[in-house]
Structure formats: C-alpha cells, structure tokens
C-alpha cells in the first residue's frame, strides 16, 4: 500500500502565536515536517507538532509547511502535502500627546496599523465628533477644562481575532490668561 500524507488546512495565526499542525498520514514508516521559512517545530517527526514562527516568517507574512511521509518497505515512493500558514501582524496604535488653550477643540492626530476597527474614549466629560475614526475632533467638556487635562484613549481591534491594543494620550488644557490692571486711580 502506498503512503499518504495530508498537511491539513491552510491556517491564519497572529504574530504572537504558535500553531499546532493537524497532519495525517497512512501506510507510512516515518513523517517529517519542513518549512520554507526559518521558524521551528517542537518535534518535526510527529503528525501534530507545534510550529513557532521566526521573525523572518512574521515579516514575510506566511510560510509553507510541508509534511512528507516515508513509505513502509518494500515501497520506496515518499509522498508530501503542503499547507500555508498566514501570520497576521498585530495592531499598533499611538494616540500622541497635545496641549491646547481653554475653549479650543482638538483634532486628534493618532495613528494605527493592522486593525479591524477603532474607538476613542475619554476619561472626562467631553465628546468626539466621531469616536470610531482615526482622527476625530475632541470637544473638551467643562469638567475637562476645570481639571486642566483629560486622558483620551485609542483602542484598535486586531485583524482576524488578534488582540486589541490601546494607547492613551494626555490632552493638557491651558487656562486662558487673566489680566488685571488693578483698581481705577484718579490722578
């Protein structure tokens, strides 16, 4: 009987994860996993090893993993099957920091990469013109201005089920200057 090999279905993981392979084979003497990348298997000689992507694998975004089954003697023809492991980068965010004068609104200048959706939240009583976009306008509330600052946080939901990440900024609100020339005096 000829050997068979099935590397399993293609899969996607987040860059901070490992992947347990789901290989299958019949009529084989040994199996061996190989990668076209530079990651590692915890045991490349079993059907269901754990693959740990390397930095180069993560940068490439995917690797092809090959399962080869060696036949049982007297058969001599080995058989191989491949699967593609896609490695999804994690979301990145930066909310920035800023200072404004009391009475001003602020156009947020954050950035984000590799995300499915975004949301801005505030520790204060102000509001956003649209909290679900990258650079909304923030309208400080009375409490924000009285406190002289407010924390604004940007949360990005990762792609393909990867973890959400967030970053917060301090929006400092400088009070307006007060001028007092003193009491009127007669000369």
C-alpha positions as CSV (number, residue, x, y, z in Angstrom):
1,X,0.0,0.0,0.0
2,X,1.3,3.5,-0.9
3,X,1.9,6.0,1.8
4,X,-0.4,9.1,2.1
5,X,0.2,12.5,3.7
6,X,-2.2,15.4,4.5
7,X,-0.7,18.5,5.9
8,X,-4.1,19.8,6.9
9,X,-6.0,23.0,6.0
10,X,-4.3,26.4,5.5
11,X,-4.5,28.5,8.7
12,X,-4.0,32.0,10.0
13,X,-2.5,33.0,13.3
14,X,-1.5,36.2,15.0
15,X,2.2,37.1,15.0
16,X,2.5,36.4,18.8
17,X,1.1,32.9,18.5
18,X,2.3,29.4,17.7
19,X,0.3,26.9,15.6
20,X,-0.4,23.3,16.3
21,X,-0.4,21.4,13.0
22,X,-3.0,18.8,12.1
23,X,-1.2,16.4,9.9
24,X,-2.5,13.0,8.9
25,X,-0.8,10.0,7.2
26,X,-1.4,6.4,6.4
27,X,0.8,3.5,5.5
28,X,4.0,5.3,6.5
29,X,7.2,4.4,8.3
30,X,8.1,8.0,9.3
31,X,6.9,11.5,8.8
32,X,8.9,14.8,8.6
33,X,7.7,18.4,8.6
34,X,9.7,21.1,6.8
35,X,9.2,24.9,6.4
36,X,10.2,27.2,3.6
37,X,10.7,29.8,6.4
38,X,13.0,29.8,9.4
39,X,10.7,29.0,12.2
40,X,10.9,25.9,14.4
41,X,8.9,22.7,15.1
42,X,8.8,21.4,18.7
43,X,9.1,17.9,17.0
44,X,9.2,17.8,13.2
45,X,8.8,13.9,13.3
46,X,5.2,13.7,14.6
47,X,1.9,14.4,12.8
48,X,0.8,17.3,15.1
49,X,3.8,19.4,16.1
50,X,3.7,23.0,17.3
51,X,5.3,25.5,14.8
52,X,6.8,28.7,16.2
53,X,7.3,31.4,13.5
54,X,10.6,33.2,13.3
55,X,11.0,37.0,13.0
56,X,11.6,36.5,9.3
57,X,8.4,34.4,9.0
58,X,6.4,37.2,10.6
59,X,8.0,39.7,8.3
60,X,7.2,37.6,5.2
61,X,3.6,37.2,6.4
62,X,3.3,33.5,5.6
63,X,5.2,30.2,5.3
64,X,4.6,26.9,3.5
65,X,4.8,23.9,5.8
66,X,5.3,20.5,4.1
67,X,4.5,17.1,5.6
68,X,6.4,14.2,4.0
69,X,5.5,10.6,4.7
70,X,8.1,7.8,4.0
71,X,6.5,4.5,2.9
72,X,6.7,1.1,4.6
73,X,9.3,-1.2,3.0
74,X,9.3,-2.6,0.3
75,X,7.6,0.6,-1.1
76,X,10.0,3.4,-1.9
77,X,8.0,6.4,-3.0
78,X,7.5,9.1,-0.4
79,X,4.6,11.4,-0.6
80,X,4.2,15.1,0.5
81,X,1.5,17.6,1.1
82,X,1.7,21.3,2.0
83,X,-0.3,23.9,3.9
84,X,0.1,27.7,4.1
85,X,0.3,29.3,7.5
86,X,-0.5,33.0,7.2
87,X,0.9,35.2,10.0
88,X,-1.2,38.2,10.8
89,X,0.7,41.3,12.2
90,X,-0.6,42.7,15.5
91,X,-2.4,46.0,15.6
92,X,-0.3,49.1,16.5
93,X,-1.6,52.4,17.9
94,X,-0.2,55.7,19.1
95,X,-2.6,58.3,20.5
96,X,0.0,61.1,20.7
97,X,0.1,64.0,23.2
98,X,-1.0,67.6,22.9
99,X,-1.7,70.9,24.6
100,X,-4.5,73.3,23.7
101,X,-5.9,76.5,25.2
102,X,-9.1,76.5,27.2
103,X,-12.1,77.0,24.9
104,X,-10.4,75.2,21.9
105,X,-11.3,71.9,20.3
106,X,-8.6,69.4,19.3
107,X,-8.2,67.5,16.1
108,X,-6.7,64.2,17.2
109,X,-3.5,63.1,15.4
110,X,-3.2,59.4,16.3
111,X,-2.1,56.6,14.0
112,X,-2.9,52.9,13.8
113,X,-1.9,49.9,11.7
114,X,-3.2,46.4,11.1
115,X,-6.6,47.0,12.7
116,X,-10.2,46.0,12.1
117,X,-11.9,48.8,13.9
118,X,-11.1,51.8,16.2
119,X,-12.7,53.6,19.1
120,X,-11.7,56.7,21.1
121,X,-12.7,57.0,24.7
122,X,-12.3,59.9,27.2
123,X,-11.7,60.0,31.0
124,X,-13.5,63.3,31.0
125,X,-16.8,64.8,30.1
126,X,-16.0,66.0,26.6
127,X,-17.2,64.4,23.3
128,X,-15.9,63.3,19.9
129,X,-17.5,64.2,16.6
130,X,-17.0,60.6,15.6
131,X,-15.2,58.3,18.1
132,X,-14.8,55.5,15.5
133,X,-12.4,57.2,13.2
134,X,-8.7,57.7,13.5
135,X,-8.5,61.5,13.7
136,X,-11.8,62.9,15.1
137,X,-12.3,66.3,16.7
138,X,-12.5,66.3,20.5
139,X,-14.7,68.9,22.2
140,X,-13.5,69.3,25.8
141,X,-16.2,69.5,28.4
142,X,-16.5,71.9,31.4
143,X,-15.0,69.3,33.7
144,X,-12.1,68.7,31.3
145,X,-11.3,72.4,31.3
146,X,-11.6,72.7,35.1
147,X,-9.2,69.7,35.6
148,X,-6.7,71.3,33.1
149,X,-6.2,67.9,31.3
150,X,-8.0,64.8,30.1
151,X,-6.9,61.3,29.1
152,X,-8.0,60.2,25.6
153,X,-7.5,56.6,24.7
154,X,-7.4,55.0,21.2
155,X,-8.3,51.2,21.1
156,X,-7.7,49.2,17.9
157,X,-9.3,45.8,17.4
158,X,-6.8,43.4,15.8
159,X,-7.4,41.7,12.4
160,X,-8.6,38.1,12.3
161,X,-9.2,37.8,16.0
162,X,-5.8,39.2,17.1
163,X,-5.8,41.0,20.4
164,X,-7.0,44.6,20.7
165,X,-4.4,47.2,21.7
166,X,-4.7,50.7,23.1
167,X,-2.7,53.8,23.8
168,X,-3.7,56.9,25.8
169,X,-2.7,60.5,25.5
170,X,-2.9,63.4,27.9
171,X,-4.6,66.4,26.4
172,X,-3.4,69.3,28.5
173,X,-5.8,72.3,28.6
174,X,-4.0,75.6,29.4
175,X,-6.3,78.1,31.1
176,X,-6.7,81.4,29.4
177,X,-4.6,84.2,30.8
178,X,-6.3,86.6,33.2
179,X,-5.3,90.3,33.0
180,X,-6.0,92.6,35.9
181,X,-4.8,96.2,35.7
182,X,-5.9,96.9,39.3
183,X,-8.4,99.5,40.5
184,X,-9.0,102.7,38.7
185,X,-7.0,105.5,40.2
186,X,-7.6,109.2,39.9
187,X,-4.6,111.5,39.2
